């Protein structure tokens, strides 16, 4: 019987495994390079996003500060206006009170004058009758 040589030898199998390992290593290196590129892109994007967020937060804080200052200014102006209105109402109240006092005194004088007029009417009527009697008297 003749000795057969195997079609696949240990040496050829070793070369195939080595080639396969080398090919796998190259693919892993490619994947590793891609991951490193992705990491750099993610870091760059994160840095840009952080900068944008920081800028937006600063703008928002600035707007809030400006709005707070405007609100304080408006509040103070409103407080001053309310104080002036209150002072005006107080002055008007005093004037109305003064007018009420004057009206009360005027009413008292009017009543007194009305009584005096009533007395004068009676006196005038009496005087008119006396004059009429004198004019109508027979010896005239």
C-alpha positions in Angstrom: 0.0 0.0 0.0 1.1 3.4 -0.9 1.4 6.1 1.6 -0.9 9.0 0.9 0.0 12.5 1.7 -2.7 14.4 3.2 -4.1 17.2 1.0 -3.9 19.5 4.0 -0.7 19.5 5.9 -0.1 21.0 9.2 2.1 23.5 7.6 -0.5 24.7 5.1 -3.1 24.7 7.8 -0.8 26.9 9.9 -0.3 29.3 7.0 -4.0 29.6 6.5 -4.6 30.2 10.2 -1.8 32.8 10.2 -3.3 34.5 7.1 -6.7 34.5 8.7 -5.3 35.9 11.9 -3.5 38.6 9.9 -6.7 39.4 8.0 -8.7 39.6 11.2 -6.0 41.8 12.8 -6.2 44.2 9.8 -10.0 44.3 10.0 -9.8 44.9 13.8 -7.3 47.7 13.2 -9.6 49.3 10.6 -12.5 49.0 13.0 -10.3 50.5 15.8 -9.4 53.4 13.5 -13.0 54.0 12.7 -13.9 54.0 16.4 -11.1 56.5 17.1 -12.4 58.7 14.3 -15.9 58.5 15.7 -14.5 59.3 19.2 -12.8 62.4 17.7 -16.0 63.4 15.9 -18.1 62.9 19.1 -15.6 64.9 21.1 -15.6 67.7 18.5 -19.4 67.7 18.4 -19.7 67.6 22.1 -17.3 70.5 22.4 -19.4 72.5 19.8 -22.6 71.6 21.6 -21.1 72.6 25.0 -20.1 76.0 23.5 -23.5 76.5 22.0 -25.3 75.6 25.2 -22.9 77.8 27.2 -23.6 80.7 24.8 -27.3 80.1 25.0 -27.3 79.9 28.8 -25.2 83.2 29.0 -27.7 84.9 26.6 -30.6 83.6 28.7 -29.0 84.8 31.9 -28.3 88.2 30.3 -31.9 88.5 29.2 -33.1 87.4 32.7 -30.9 90.1 34.3 -32.1 92.7 31.8 -35.7 91.7 32.4 -35.3 91.8 36.1 -33.7 95.3 36.0 -36.6 96.5 33.7 -39.2 94.9 36.0 -37.6 96.6 39.1 -37.6 99.9 37.2 -41.2 99.5 36.2 -42.1 98.5 39.7 -40.4 101.6 41.2 -42.1 103.8 38.6 -45.5 102.3 39.4 -44.9 102.7 43.1 -44.1 106.4 42.5 -47.2 106.9 40.4 -49.4 105.2 43.0 -47.9 107.4 45.7 -48.6 110.5 43.6 -52.2 109.3 42.9 -52.6 108.7 46.7 -51.4 112.2 47.4 -53.7 113.6 44.8 -56.6 111.7 46.3 -55.7 113.0 49.8 -55.6 116.6 48.4 -58.9 116.1 46.7 -60.4 114.7 49.9 -59.3 117.8 51.8 -60.9 120.0 49.1 -64.1 118.1 49.1 -64.2 118.3 52.9 -63.6 122.0 52.7 -66.4 122.3 50.1 -68.8 120.3 52.3 -68.1 122.6 55.2 -68.7 125.7 53.0 -71.9 124.1 51.7 -73.1 123.4 55.2 -72.4 127.0 56.2 -74.1 128.2 53.0 -77.1 126.1 53.8 -77.4 127.5 57.3 -77.2 131.1 55.8 -79.7 130.2 53.1 -82.1 128.9 55.8 -81.6 132.1 57.8 -82.1 134.2 54.8 -85.2 132.3 53.9 -86.7 133.0 57.3 -85.7 136.6 56.9 -87.4 136.7 53.5 -90.5 135.1 55.0 -90.5 137.8 57.7 -90.1 140.5 55.0 -92.9 139.1 53.0 -95.2 139.2 56.0 -94.0 142.8 56.7 -94.4 143.8 53.1 -97.9 142.3 52.9 -98.9 144.2 56.1 -97.4 147.4 54.8 -99.1 147.0 51.5 -102.5 146.6 53.2 -101.9 149.7 55.3 -100.9 151.7 52.2 -103.9 150.5 50.3 -106.2 151.4 53.2 -104.7 154.8 53.3 -105.1 155.3 49.6 -108.6 154.1 49.7 -109.5 156.2 52.8 -112.5 158.4 52.5 -111.0 161.7 53.1 -108.7 161.8 50.5 
